[in-house]
Amino acid sequence: MLVVQVEKQLGEFSLNVSFTSESSATALFGPSGAGKTSVVNMIAGLLEPDHGRIVLNGEALFDNTARINVPAARRRIGYVFQEGRLFPHLSVKHNLDYGRWMGGHAADPTAFARIVELLAIGHLLDRRPGKLSGGERQRVAVGRALLMRPRLLLLDEPLASLDAARKRDILPFLERLRDAAQVPIVYVSHDAAEVRRIASRVVRLDEGRVTATGDIGLLDAAQADMLA
Amino acid sequence: MLELSPQDWTAVQLSLRIAIVSTLVALPFGIAIGMLLARGSFWGKSLLDAVVHLPLVLPPVVTGYLLLISLGRKAPLGAFLADHFGVVFSFRWTGAALACGVMAFPLMVRAIRLSIEAIDRRLEDAAATLGANPGWTFVTVTLPLALPGIIAGMMLGFARALGEFGATITFVSNIPGETQTISAAIYTLIQVPGGDSDALKLVLISIIISFAALLASEWLARRATARLHGA
């Protein structure tokens, strides 16, 4: 269970977002500039809220009244960035192993093989990120985040940098991931079709505020709004 | 053709030793200051920047003289180091290495700082989300990504140290076998009648060393860059 209650002033932009989620896949849905990435950065610990609290499975990750701010490195929250952010100086295999090294865990060949197979990246292991296509890069980024054994997985517009054909290739992987990985997901997107396939719960954001929360049906209302 | 007198040969060895030692000793400081200038925001940052760059702008004789009056045997700091740690710089090859290191430092810091500033900091954020604390992030992400710049900085520092003359001769004088580098030896040789041919040999040797160092650093930097871009 994830509880987010955050306020942050970013220049002219004011962000004030509250939602809770018990769903296995929650979408943060809204137009670009709504503050979606800022919210996931706060959950990950990369951006400090001015006020509020963030609680994951009963553990406070941030709480300004209690002066709690767990550093990103100790939150164990996997993060798939829009642009992948693979380490260019490491091979794909070493990118995948990075989280395990930093966590000080022993190698788990079964988990490694399972995730490599799930994402179909076995033939890429010896390559460098510079030699991967956009779709391959994002799959490796997903694998890297999963192999750190996260408590929560944040996916920030993981398909935004890909063309339509690539998106169609990767969406099934994300669906399999949601069904197989047993890690709750927060999925950020401005694309209703994507959200419909991945998420079961939707938090709609606009201009730094939550405008609605609900199930997938919310997207129909959103579309009706846009058409009206 | 390149038959050197024992004294000239000593000067060549001494030059290499001084340049290598000064580069290696300056390197960790260069990385620390480069990091501080690239990333830090603190009171007095421009002052630190200016102080680091001072040896680049000051006449080398002035830098050498400043070292002499602060670290010479009779200077308070120099006496303190000699009495408590047994570290003596004046008129020793270690002093020459110090002078070369100080003179080379701005060039080294500059290259390292630029390469750190060019790093995509979002990669460091990614490392943090994967469980890397700041120390590990620095070792596993920042440092390898800055490697081409660090190599370039070492090369510039080494070249500067090899060519240093003014600060060294002011600080530690020109003592054959102790502080007489190639540059100082050439200077000495062309002061005496008939020294020209020996001077020329040393000139040739210094050209060869510089050329080899340039080629080596070019090769290393290209390898490091290729590693970053997925070759």
Boltz contact constraints between the chains, C-beta under 6 A:
constraints:
  - contact:
      token1: [A, 44]
      token2: [B, 129]
      max_distance: 6.0
  - contact:
      token1: [A, 46]
      token2: [B, 125]
      max_distance: 6.0
  - contact:
      token1: [A, 72]
      token2: [B, 128]
      max_distance: 6.0
  - contact:
      token1: [A, 72]
      token2: [B, 129]
      max_distance: 6.0
  - contact:
      token1: [A, 73]
      token2: [B, 128]
      max_distance: 6.0
  - contact:
      token1: [A, 73]
      token2: [B, 131]
      max_distance: 6.0
  - contact:
      token1: [A, 73]
      token2: [B, 132]
      max_distance: 6.0
  - contact:
      token1: [A, 73]
      token2: [B, 133]
      max_distance: 6.0
  - contact:
      token1: [A, 79]
      token2: [B, 129]
      max_distance: 6.0
  - contact:
      token1: [A, 85]
      token2: [B, 122]
      max_distance: 6.0
  - contact:
      token1: [A, 85]
      token2: [B, 123]
      max_distance: 6.0
  - contact:
      token1: [A, 85]
      token2: [B, 126]
      max_distance: 6.0
  - contact:
      token1: [A, 88]
      token2: [B, 228]
      max_distance: 6.0
  - contact:
      token1: [A, 89]
      token2: [B, 144]
      max_distance: 6.0
  - contact:
      token1: [A, 89]
      token2: [B, 227]
      max_distance: 6.0
  - contact:
      token1: [A, 89]
      token2: [B, 228]
      max_distance: 6.0
  - contact:
      token1: [A, 98]
      token2: [B, 130]
      max_distance: 6.0
  - contact:
      token1: [A, 99]
      token2: [B, 130]
      max_distance: 6.0
  - contact:
      token1: [A, 99]
      token2: [B, 131]
      max_distance: 6.0
  - contact:
      token1: [A, 102]
      token2: [B, 130]
      max_distance: 6.0
  - contact:
      token1: [A, 102]
      token2: [B, 131]
      max_distance: 6.0
  - contact:
      token1: [A, 102]
      token2: [B, 132]
      max_distance: 6.0
  - contact:
      token1: [A, 103]
      token2: [B, 131]
      max_distance: 6.0
  - contact:
      token1: [A, 128]
      token2: [B, 230]
      max_distance: 6.0
  - contact:
      token1: [A, 130]
      token2: [B, 229]
      max_distance: 6.0
  - contact:
      token1: [A, 130]
      token2: [B, 230]
      max_distance: 6.0
  - contact:
      token1: [A, 131]
      token2: [B, 230]
      max_distance: 6.0
  - contact:
      token1: [A, 148]
      token2: [B, 130]
      max_distance: 6.0
